[in-house]
Amino acid sequence: MLRPRTLTLTAAVSLLSACAARQAPPPTVAAPPQPRSVRLLSNTPERETARLEKRREDVEVDTREGERTPRIVATAETQPLRLDGAQARLCGDEACTQGFAVDNFLLLEVLDAKGKVSRRAAVGFTDSVFIGNEQVDNLGRRAFTFEPNEVDITSLLPESEPFRLRATALDFWGVGRVTELFLRLEPGAGRGEDDLRGQ
């Protein structure tokens, strides 16, 4: 037969166990957002300019060599994205350890939620690029190849509004090609002070 003291201890232990079971679990700390990569273009092997059938009729390149209306090497458009404070750079692979190459240049176009182009920029080896009377800004140096993370396009993208990014590799002389191209979004990096747009 249990004694009164034993009964009291048993009841107290049971009560404490029930209270502990009813307590809410401690709040969990959310994991910080991870960098992510979005494929813009797939590898497109080198082809002679004359064999590229489609042209970008609305684009004009101010060049003395080659064709003023460039031909399309490859083109693609992302699903809707948001920058949300991330830094946006171009890379040649998903992990952003490789650079990329393009001949002659990339035309990057930012589309708003209604599908209207809001901003444009050119990246690569090209003279001045025009669409209508508007000269397209150049991002980065004038070159065929770029290091991973070298070309920062954060300033091209809206800070908080949804957008889609269209990338078109264009060629106007010799041969056209583009390697794999990814958009790398690094959370929390924000907008830098340097604007890499060409002068």
C-alpha positions as CSV (number, residue, x, y, z in Angstrom):
1,M,0.0,0.0,0.0
2,L,1.3,3.4,-1.0
3,R,1.9,5.9,1.7
4,P,0.5,9.5,1.5
5,R,4.0,11.0,0.9
6,T,4.6,8.6,-2.0
7,L,1.2,9.5,-3.4
8,T,2.0,13.2,-3.2
9,L,5.3,12.8,-5.0
10,T,3.7,10.7,-7.7
11,A,1.0,13.3,-8.3
12,A,3.6,16.1,-8.4
13,V,5.7,14.3,-11.0
14,S,2.6,13.5,-13.1
15,L,1.6,17.1,-12.9
16,L,5.0,18.4,-13.9
17,S,5.2,16.0,-16.8
18,A,1.8,17.1,-18.1
19,C,2.8,20.8,-17.9
20,A,6.0,20.1,-19.8
21,A,4.1,18.3,-22.5
22,R,1.8,21.2,-22.9
23,Q,4.5,23.8,-23.3
24,A,5.0,25.1,-26.8
25,P,8.3,24.1,-28.5
26,P,10.9,26.9,-28.5
27,P,10.7,29.0,-31.7
28,T,13.1,27.9,-34.4
29,V,15.4,30.3,-36.1
30,A,14.8,30.4,-39.9
31,A,17.7,29.4,-42.0
32,P,19.2,32.3,-43.9
33,P,18.3,32.4,-47.6
34,Q,20.7,30.5,-49.8
35,P,22.3,31.8,-53.1
36,R,20.5,30.5,-56.1
37,S,21.3,30.3,-59.8
38,V,18.9,30.6,-62.7
39,R,19.9,29.3,-66.2
40,L,19.7,32.0,-68.8
41,L,21.3,30.3,-71.9
42,S,22.5,26.8,-72.8
43,N,25.8,26.2,-74.5
44,T,25.5,27.0,-78.2
45,P,28.5,25.9,-80.3
46,E,30.3,28.2,-82.7
47,R,28.6,28.8,-86.1
48,E,29.4,31.1,-88.9
49,T,27.5,34.3,-88.9
50,A,26.0,33.7,-92.3
51,R,24.5,30.4,-91.1
52,L,22.5,32.1,-88.3
53,E,19.2,32.6,-90.0
54,K,17.2,34.7,-87.5
55,R,17.9,38.3,-87.0
56,R,17.0,40.8,-84.3
57,E,15.5,43.3,-86.7
58,D,14.9,46.0,-84.0
59,V,18.6,46.1,-83.0
60,E,21.3,48.1,-84.8
61,V,25.0,47.8,-84.2
62,D,27.1,50.9,-85.0
63,T,29.9,48.9,-86.7
64,R,32.1,49.4,-89.8
65,E,32.8,45.7,-90.0
66,G,30.1,43.1,-90.3
67,E,26.3,43.5,-90.3
68,R,24.5,46.3,-88.6
69,T,21.5,44.1,-87.9
70,P,22.8,41.3,-85.7
71,R,21.8,37.6,-85.9
72,I,20.4,35.6,-83.1
73,V,22.7,32.9,-81.6
74,A,20.4,31.9,-78.8
75,T,17.6,33.5,-76.7
76,A,15.7,32.6,-73.6
77,E,13.6,34.2,-70.8
78,T,13.3,33.4,-67.1
79,Q,10.3,32.7,-65.1
80,P,9.2,35.7,-62.8
81,L,11.8,36.6,-60.3
82,R,12.3,39.0,-57.4
83,L,15.6,40.6,-56.4
84,D,14.6,41.2,-52.7
85,G,17.9,42.7,-51.7
86,A,20.1,40.1,-53.5
87,Q,23.1,40.9,-55.7
88,A,22.8,39.7,-59.3
89,R,25.8,38.6,-61.3
90,L,26.5,36.5,-64.4
91,C,28.3,33.2,-64.3
92,G,29.1,30.2,-66.5
93,D,27.9,27.5,-64.2
94,E,25.3,26.9,-61.5
95,A,27.9,27.0,-58.7
96,C,29.3,30.2,-60.1
97,T,32.9,28.9,-60.3
98,Q,33.3,29.3,-64.0
99,G,33.2,32.3,-66.3
100,F,31.3,32.6,-69.6
101,A,32.0,33.6,-73.2
102,V,29.9,35.3,-75.9
103,D,30.5,36.3,-79.5
104,N,29.6,39.0,-80.1
105,F,27.4,40.2,-77.3
106,L,24.5,39.6,-74.9
107,L,21.4,41.8,-75.0
108,L,19.8,41.7,-71.6
109,E,16.2,42.9,-71.3
110,V,14.2,43.3,-68.1
111,L,10.5,42.7,-68.5
112,D,7.9,44.0,-65.9
113,A,4.9,42.1,-64.7
114,K,3.0,43.1,-67.8
115,G,5.7,41.8,-70.2
116,K,6.9,45.3,-71.1
117,V,10.7,45.9,-71.5
118,S,11.7,48.3,-68.7
119,R,15.5,48.3,-69.0
120,R,18.2,47.0,-71.4
121,A,21.9,46.4,-71.4
122,A,24.6,44.9,-73.6
123,V,27.5,42.7,-72.4
124,G,30.3,41.6,-74.7
125,F,32.5,42.7,-77.6
126,T,30.4,45.3,-79.4
127,D,30.3,48.8,-80.6
128,S,27.3,51.0,-79.7
129,V,24.0,49.2,-79.8
130,F,20.7,50.9,-80.6
131,I,17.1,50.0,-80.4
132,G,15.2,52.7,-82.3
133,N,16.7,56.0,-81.2
134,E,17.7,54.6,-77.8
135,Q,21.4,53.6,-77.2
136,V,21.7,50.5,-75.0
137,D,24.0,50.8,-72.0
138,N,27.1,48.6,-71.9
139,L,27.7,46.6,-68.7
140,G,31.3,45.5,-67.9
141,R,34.3,45.6,-70.2
142,R,34.4,45.1,-73.9
143,A,35.4,41.5,-74.2
144,F,34.5,38.0,-75.4
145,T,35.1,36.2,-72.1
146,F,34.3,37.1,-68.5
147,E,35.2,35.7,-65.1
148,P,32.6,34.3,-62.8
149,N,30.8,37.2,-60.9
150,E,32.6,39.8,-63.0
151,V,29.5,41.2,-64.5
152,D,27.2,42.7,-61.9
153,I,23.7,43.4,-63.2
154,T,22.1,44.3,-59.9
155,S,21.6,48.0,-60.9
156,L,19.7,46.8,-64.0
157,L,17.0,45.0,-62.0
158,P,14.1,46.4,-60.0
159,E,14.7,46.3,-56.2
160,S,11.3,44.9,-55.1
161,E,9.0,44.4,-58.1
162,P,8.7,41.1,-59.9
163,F,10.5,40.8,-63.3
164,R,11.6,38.4,-66.0
165,L,15.0,38.6,-67.6
166,R,15.4,37.9,-71.3
167,A,18.9,37.1,-72.6
168,T,19.7,37.1,-76.3
169,A,23.2,36.2,-77.6
170,L,23.7,38.2,-80.8
171,D,26.4,38.1,-83.5
172,F,27.3,40.5,-86.3
173,W,30.7,39.4,-87.6
174,G,32.6,36.1,-88.2
175,V,31.2,33.5,-86.0
176,G,28.6,33.5,-83.2
177,R,28.6,31.4,-80.0
178,V,27.7,31.5,-76.3
179,T,28.6,29.3,-73.4
180,E,26.3,28.3,-70.6
181,L,25.0,31.4,-68.8
182,F,23.5,31.6,-65.4
183,L,22.1,34.5,-63.3
184,R,23.5,34.2,-59.7
185,L,21.4,35.7,-56.9
186,E,23.3,36.2,-53.7
187,P,20.9,37.1,-50.8
188,G,21.8,40.0,-48.5
189,A,24.5,41.4,-50.7
190,G,22.4,44.4,-51.8
191,R,23.2,47.1,-54.3
192,G,26.9,48.0,-54.5
193,E,28.2,51.5,-54.9
194,D,29.9,50.8,-58.2
195,D,27.9,51.0,-61.4
196,L,29.8,48.9,-63.9
197,R,28.0,50.4,-66.9
198,G,30.3,51.4,-69.7
199,Q,30.9,55.1,-70.3
